[in-house]
């Protein structure tokens, strides 16, 4: 049985007519950042990997 990962909305940032939205998975190891312009068109998309050093 495969466990589905849960993605949750993390943060909305508004800077100079641009909106950035961040989502992370339930373990906060990967995520995605999407940037929209004032017309709500996607102008940036970035996959985020987060690792911690021990």
N, C-alpha and C positions, 0 to 999 in steps of 0.2 A: 504494500500500500504506500503510495506516494503522498507525502504531506505537502499541501499547498502553502506557499509563502503568502503572508498577509502584508500588503502595502498600506501604509497610513500617511495621510497628509501631515506634514510637519510644520511648514511655515510659509507665509506669504510676505514678500518684501516689495514695496513700491518705491522706485527711485526714478526721478526724471521721466515721467510718463511711461515707464516700463515696469512690468510686473514680473516677479520671479516666484515660482512655486517649487517647493521641495517636497519630495516623497521619499520615505525610507521603508525598507522591509521591517518585519517584526523584530529581527535581531540587530537592526541598525548596522548592518555590514555593507549593504549596497543601497543605492538610491538613484534618483534622477532629479535633475534640475531643468526646468523649462522656463525660458524667458519669452515674454510676449510684448509687442509694441503697443502703442495707444489704440491701434485698430484690432487688437486681440489676435494678431498674426504671430505665429511662432518664428522668432528670430534667433533663438539659441536653444540647444538641447545638449545636455551633458550627462553622461552616466558617471555616478560617483561610487568609488569603492573606498571603504573606510576600514583601516586595520589599526590595531593597537599593538605597540611593542611591549613585551613583558619584561 
